[in-house]
């Protein structure tokens, strides 16, 4: 059977994927806003355990599994030989497999060479989820991301050079009121330089047990109102110049669920936000936690 340690997290788009916990926790685990892996010690699971679980999944679900997500927070940091062994076992068990994906920290991207990522992609690891959070250096420093905007772009472009699809995330509200517009514009600039296949927004939400949660308990965190978040999102979307990306705000933390293809749907998305900004009393501002994490 599949053995999971602690709470599992996955992107909304992986809701129908087989979740394989290749690593436990996150090797970086210092982001000020993230509580997902603070109760876990990072380690790579033995390959024999994973091969046994893949065999069990093949017997339980059949050979038609098409998508696999490698948990936990930073599977990409594991040795190439380990990841290749996992990918080869998955391919042998599931001949119709179309995609294997994982979270990728900027720290993991920094240590992976383009050649390694290309080899892993050819073995099936074709998509990474990268939390950019912000393109503003002061905001990134506050969030303890461990990189500045220029480094974020550099490591993301390595994945692009390897032919890996990137799905990137931006944290609305991360700059507070004072930096709301600057955060939105700088984030759009970073996304424009990266040109990811997918881009999504989440709302920064303080969680107990994190530095951000501690700051919030002391009254040091500004909570932007839903209309302010809509304005920030409008600024961000308006500054995007993407050549072929899918946009989503379908994470459970978002007050407005929007989606479309960019640049094709950019005008329609902006118009929808402008209607909200013009008549906020008619908008339904409500996070929908049923959408999952």
N, C-alpha and C positions, 0 to 999 in steps of 0.2 A: 504494500500500500504506500501511498504518498505520506511522508512524515514531514510535518511542518513544525518549526520552532517559533513560538511567539505569534504575534499578529502579522498577517501578510498584507502587503500593499501592492497595488498594481494600477496602472493608468486606466482611465475609463474605457479606452479602446481595446483593452485586453480582457474585457469581461467574459468573453467566450473562449479564452485561451486556456490551454493546460498550463498550470503554474508549477514550475519545478524550482525548488529552493536550492539552487546550486551553491550559493554562499549564504552565510548567516550574517545579518547586520550590514553595516556600511564601514568601509575602511577609513573614510574621512570622518564622518559623524560629528562635525563641529558646527554645522550651519545653525545659526541662532534661532531659527524659526521651526526647525524640524525635530519632532519627537518620535519619529517612526522607529528608530533603531537604538534609542538610548538605553534600552534595557537588555541589549545584546552585545556580546563580545564578537568582533568580526573574526570569521574564520571561513576557510574553504572546506566544503564537505568532501569526504572520501569519494573517489570516483566509483568505487564498488557499490556504495549505497545508492548513488544516482542511477547507475546501470540497472540495479535491482528495481528501483522505482519506475524506471522507463519500461522495463519488461512488464511490471504489474499494470501500468497504464495501458500498454499495448493489449494485454489480455482483457482488461476491464472495459476499455473504450473502443477497441478495435483499431485497425490500421489507418483509419480515415482522419485522424487528428491533423488539422491544418495549421494551427498557430500554437506556439509555445512561448511563454514568458519566463525568463530566467530571473528569479528573485535571488537575494533580497536587493538591497539598495545599490550595490556596486559590483555586480558579478564580473564586469569587464576588467576589473583589476586582477583577477586570477591569472595564473600562468597560461600562456598560449596552449601548451600541451594539454592542460586540464580542459580548457574550453573546447579544443578540437576533439578530445575524447567524448565529451558530452554531446557535441554536435553530431559526431559520427554515429553514436548510439541512437540519437533521436532520428537521424535519417534512416538507419537500418530498421527501426521499429515502425516508423511512420513514412512510408514511401510517398504519400501525398502531401507531406509537409511543405507549406508555402512560406512560412516566416518564423524565425526565431528572433526575439527581441529582448532587450534588457535596459535597465537604467544605466546611465554612464555619467559619472562625475567628471568635472573638468580635470581633476587630479588623475583619474584613470586614463582619460584621453591623452594627457600629457606624457604618460609613460609608455603608451602603446604606439608603436611605429605604424606608419601608413602601410608598410608591407605586411605587418601582423594583422592589421584590421582587414586588409584585402584578403588575406588567406582565410581569416575567420568568416568573412562575408561569403566567400566561395564555398565554405563548408556549411553555410546556412544562417549565420548571425547577421541579418541584413538591416536591422533597425535599432537605433539607440534613442532613449528618452533622456534629454539633457535639460536640467533645470538651470536656465540662464538667470532667472529671477529679476534681473535689472541690467541695464546697460550703463548705469550711472555708477562711477567708481565709489563715491561716498556711500551710496546705498549698499553696494556689494561689500564694502568694508564693514558696515554696520551689521549686515547679515552674516558676516564671517564666512563668506564663500571661499576664501583662500586664493582668489584670482581677481584680477581687474578685467575691465571690458576687453582690452586688447588681447589678453591671454585667452579669454573665453572665445574670441573670434578665431585666434590662431589654432587652438586645439580642435574646435569644431570643424575648421576647414581641413584638418587632417582626415577626419572621418569622411568628409566630402570627397577628398582625393582618393580615398579607398573605395568609393562607390557605395557607402553606407547611407541609408535614409536616416535623416534626423527629425525627431519630433521635439520641439523646444517649448519651454514653459516660461511665462512671465508672471510675476506676482504683482497684481494690481494693489495699490495702496501702500506698497513697500517704502515709498519716499515720504509718506505723510502728506500733509497739506502743503508744506513749504516747498517740497520738491516734486509735487505731483506732476506738473507739466514737464519738468526736466527729466524726471524718471521715465515718463511715457516716451518722450522724444529720443532720449538716449537708448532706451530699450529697442525702439523701432530701428534705430541706426545699426545696432548690433545684429538684429534679426535680418535686416537688409544685407549686411555683409555676409551673413552665414547662408542665406537663401535655403532655409530648411524645407523639407517636404511637408511638414505639419507644424503649426504654431498654435498654442493655446494659452489662455489666461486663467489664472486662479486668483482668488482674493486672499491676501495675507491674513492669516487667522492665528492669533496667539493661542498657544497650547500650554497647559500646565506641564512643568518639568523641563521647560526650555528657557534659555536666556530671554527670549522674546516674551514668554509667559511671565517671567519674573519682572521684566520691565512693565508689562501691562498691569500686573498686580500693584505696582507702585505708581500707577497712573501716568507712566511715561510714554505710552503708545497712543498715537492719534488713530482713532477709528473713523475712516472716511465714511460719510453717509452714502447710501446707494446711488443717489444722484451724482455725487462727486466721483464715485467709481465709474459711473457711466460716462461722465465727462472725460475722465482719464483714459478710458477705453477708446472713446471717440478720437482723442488726440493720438493715441498709439496707432489705431487703425489708419487714421488719415495720413500718417507719416510712413506707412509701410509701402515699399516699392518691391513687390515680390513677383517673380516670373512664373511661378507655378506652385502654389502652396495651398494647403487646406487649413482653414482657420476654424477653431472651436473654442467656445467658452462653456463647455459642458461638464466641467468639474463641479462637484457638489457644492463648493464654496461660492460659486458665482450667483449673483442675484438675477442676472439676465442670461438666459441660454441662447446663444447665437451660433450660427455656423454658415460656412460658405467656402467657395473656392476663390483664391486671389491670384490674379487681379480681377477676374470676371465679376465677382459679387461684391467688390469693394464699395461701389456706389450704393448698392442696396443695403449693405450692412451699416454704412454711415447714415443713410436716410432713416433706417430703423432707430438708430441711436438718437438722431436729431428729433424724431417724433417724441421719444422719451424725454429728452432734455426740454423740449418745448411744452410738454404736458405731463410732468412727472406724476400728477395725481391720478392719471389713467394707467400708469405702469404697474405691473405686478412684480414688485421687488421681493423675491423670496428665494433664499437658497434651498435647493432641493436635494437633501441628503440621500434620497432614494437613488440618485444617479450614481452613487458609489464614489470610491476614491481612485 
